[in-house]
Amino acid sequence: MAGTTLNSNNIINFILFQLVWVGFVLGAAKDFIWLGCVFLVVMLAWQLWSTRRHDGDIIAIGACAVAGFVLASAWSASDLIVYQNHWPLDQIAPWWIVALWISFGASFNHSLGWIQSSPYLAGALAAVGGPLSYLAAERVGAVVIHKPWITLTLMAIGWFVIAFVLTLIVDRAQQAEHSGLANAPY
């Protein structure tokens, strides 16, 4: 399992993950979204540096970007969520939401690595944490949630599935990397 220990890398990753969220969510609500961009660039540069990068980081980041785009676009297209600082098509997830999903992927093997002990644990915690982060974003004005009970239930299901599957994908990528190294000629 990646990133299951408390070390300086995981602490910095956690702090940057929180700063990215605050930067994009407050930025979307208050029209200074550039702050989230700065924090995300710092986070990715820090986390993808060769000495800190884990097997599966790129896969986790890419999978989160795609899954987040699809899920957030579905919520937007169905008018369950209205995002501030939207790009030209209201039915498509705004880029800053996709950037938040990228930061989730960049944390998955590091400060969130401890949840990978079980896909069910990862899914359950994401099913609670994901909707709570959207409620907090609504509180500061970055999103508007229509039909809250339906939307939050669908969010919980979506987050559960994504975290569950992401845990399996990252585990498989790490196993493939390790078996590839074990079979490599010297």
C-alpha positions in Angstrom: 0.0 0.0 0.0 1.3 3.4 -0.9 1.7 6.3 1.4 0.4 4.6 4.6 3.0 6.1 6.9 3.0 9.5 8.5 6.0 11.3 6.9 6.8 14.8 5.7 5.8 14.0 2.1 2.3 12.9 3.2 1.9 15.9 5.5 2.9 18.3 2.7 0.7 16.4 0.3 -2.3 16.8 2.7 -1.6 20.5 3.2 -1.3 21.1 -0.5 -4.5 19.1 -1.1 -6.4 21.3 1.3 -4.9 24.5 -0.2 -5.9 23.4 -3.7 -9.5 22.9 -2.5 -9.6 26.2 -0.8 -8.0 28.0 -3.7 -10.4 26.6 -6.3 -13.6 26.7 -4.3 -13.1 30.1 -2.8 -11.6 31.3 -6.1 -14.7 30.1 -8.0 -17.0 31.8 -5.5 -15.1 35.1 -5.3 -13.5 35.3 -8.8 -9.9 34.7 -8.0 -9.6 31.2 -9.3 -5.9 31.7 -10.2 -5.0 30.9 -6.6 -6.2 27.3 -7.0 -4.1 27.0 -10.2 -0.9 28.1 -8.3 -1.6 25.6 -5.5 -2.3 22.8 -8.0 0.9 23.4 -9.9 2.9 23.4 -6.7 1.2 20.2 -5.6 1.8 18.4 -8.8 5.4 19.6 -9.0 6.0 18.4 -5.5 4.2 15.1 -5.8 5.4 14.0 -9.2 9.1 14.8 -8.5 10.9 11.5 -9.1 11.9 10.9 -5.5 8.3 11.3 -4.2 6.3 9.8 -7.1 4.7 6.4 -6.4 3.8 3.7 -8.8 0.3 4.5 -9.9 0.4 8.2 -9.4 -0.1 9.1 -13.0 -2.8 6.5 -13.4 -4.6 7.8 -10.3 -4.4 11.4 -11.5 -5.6 10.5 -15.0 -8.4 8.2 -13.8 -9.6 10.9 -11.3 -9.6 13.6 -14.0 -11.7 11.5 -16.4 -14.1 10.1 -13.7 -14.5 13.6 -12.2 -15.2 15.2 -15.5 -17.8 12.6 -16.4 -19.5 12.6 -13.0 -19.5 16.4 -12.6 -20.7 16.9 -16.2 -23.6 14.5 -15.5 -24.5 16.5 -12.4 -24.3 19.7 -14.3 -26.2 18.5 -17.4 -29.0 17.2 -15.3 -29.1 20.5 -13.4 -28.5 18.9 -10.1 -25.5 21.2 -9.5 -24.8 24.7 -10.9 -21.2 25.6 -10.8 -19.8 29.2 -10.5 -17.1 30.2 -12.9 -18.3 27.8 -15.5 -16.8 27.5 -18.9 -18.9 28.2 -22.0 -21.0 25.1 -21.9 -23.1 24.9 -18.7 -23.7 21.1 -19.3 -20.0 20.3 -18.9 -18.0 20.3 -15.7 -16.0 23.4 -15.2 -12.2 23.0 -15.5 -11.7 23.9 -11.8 -13.8 20.9 -10.7 -11.7 18.7 -12.9 -8.6 20.3 -11.3 -9.9 19.4 -7.9 -10.4 15.8 -9.0 -6.7 15.9 -10.3 -5.6 16.9 -6.8 -7.6 14.0 -5.3 -5.7 11.7 -7.6 -2.4 13.3 -6.6 -3.3 12.6 -3.0 -4.6 9.1 -3.4 -1.2 7.3 -3.0 0.1 9.8 -0.4 -1.9 11.5 2.3 -4.9 9.3 1.4 -2.8 6.2 0.9 -4.1 4.7 4.2 -7.6 4.3 2.8 -6.3 1.8 0.2 -6.2 -1.0 2.7 -9.7 -1.8 1.5 -11.7 -0.7 -1.5 -14.8 -0.7 0.7 -13.1 1.7 3.2 -12.0 4.0 0.4 -15.5 3.9 -1.1 -17.3 4.5 2.2 -15.1 7.4 3.2 -15.4 9.0 -0.3 -19.2 8.5 -0.1 -19.2 10.8 3.0 -16.3 13.1 2.2 -17.2 13.9 -1.4 -20.7 15.1 -0.7 -19.5 17.0 2.4 -17.0 18.9 0.3 -19.8 19.9 -2.1 -21.9 21.1 0.8 -19.0 23.2 2.0 -18.5 24.5 -1.5 -22.2 25.5 -1.6 -21.8 27.2 1.7 -19.2 29.6 0.3 -21.0 30.1 -3.0 -19.0 28.0 -5.4 -21.9 25.7 -6.3 -25.6 25.5 -6.0 -27.1 22.1 -5.2 -30.6 21.5 -6.5 -32.7 18.7 -5.0 -30.2 18.2 -2.2 -31.4 14.7 -1.0 -31.3 13.2 -4.5 -28.1 15.0 -5.5 -26.2 14.1 -2.3 -27.4 10.5 -2.6 -26.2 10.3 -6.2 -23.0 11.9 -5.2 -22.4 9.4 -2.4 -22.9 6.6 -4.9 -20.7 8.1 -7.5 -17.9 8.9 -5.0 -18.2 5.4 -3.6 -17.8 3.7 -7.0 -15.0 6.0 -8.1 -12.9 5.5 -4.9 -13.6 1.7 -4.9 -12.6 1.3 -8.5 -9.6 3.7 -8.2 -8.3 1.6 -5.3 -8.4 -1.5 -7.5 -6.8 0.2 -10.5 -4.0 1.7 -8.4 -3.3 -1.6 -6.7 -3.2 -3.4 -10.0 -0.9 -0.8 -11.5 1.4 -1.1 -8.5 1.4 -4.9 -8.8 2.2 -4.7 -12.5 5.0 -2.3 -11.9 6.5 -4.5 -9.2 6.2 -7.7 -11.2 7.7 -5.9 -14.2 10.7 -4.9 -12.1 11.1 -8.3 -10.6 11.3 -9.9 -14.1 13.5 -7.2 -15.6 17.0 -8.4 -16.8 19.9 -7.0 -14.9 
